[in-house]
């Protein structure tokens, strides 16, 4: 791969995650503070992203991949997204906000698959080249989080203005990316996208337990994305966005430790450690405050363990169980079940729980965080009792 192509793809990935990182983690605080939203309305806004994640594979698989050059679709969607973000900057009503953020997410969600597809088609060695391109997304999230935290934009409409400008830049830039024409003889069907062929894997009890656990653990994951920022702000922590970016730093570190963990422990114990980390971090969020801020830092930094040791390890496990025949179907099924269904349900539950433990406008964050901690504990018990597969090693 030419260096120019590599740098173009790295810049593409940087811009994409700069757009997402600008608003996603801060949206709840903005809605609570600026729109006077309820927990249910905030949960609904985050669920909009999950709805879009369910729709996106159909758009990419059945339309974009068949008929249009991927970089042009990326450009059009990004420019449409920039226009919708401009509309969002003028909205003052939380109910109206939901419908526009849903429309925006429908334009944004497909770009995540499109950028991966563009990169994959232009790298020569996926294992060697793609990580250096994808890591720029994590770098972008860290950069934009620190910009927003430094200037104190976390609860203001500036989060959407920053995202709007970045989306417009990506929209124009996309037309200068390497040409990625439609895939010849593509015949993706609804069953392919839904991963229906992968249901054969459920004959393996351990895989079925892993699948159910993945879906259920996305409910606590939704609490983190929707409620961590306002919770940390209410705890008295300053420069919240800057400090939350430590979670992305730990994500990079623990990603690099996964091969070593596979060699030492095998898949079962890596997944168990990931589940335990979820419980510990929610306890940290629940009981940490200005006088015990180390608990909050611990909860933030555990993001790498929680995400990498369960979700990234889970992708590797799924890949190894599915084999060449069912690989795409299995990964598609897991993606829709987790980021679509699991996080969608979790977002609604997070909103309901936040309202339940709000009295006179004051949130009981300890009680709120004990709910996802309890859900994660139940998933852990289910997983320990019924998941028996520990044969997958790093070379898989």
Helices and strands as residue ranges (DSSP letters): H 3-23, H 27-34, H 39-59, I 60-64, H 65-67, H 70-88, H 94-122, I 126-130, H 131-151, H 158-174, H 190-194, G 196-203, H 205-234, H 240-244, H 246-265, H 267-287, G 290-292, H 293-301, H 303-306, I 307-312, H 313-335, I 336-342, H 343-356, E 358-359, E 362-363, H 365-386
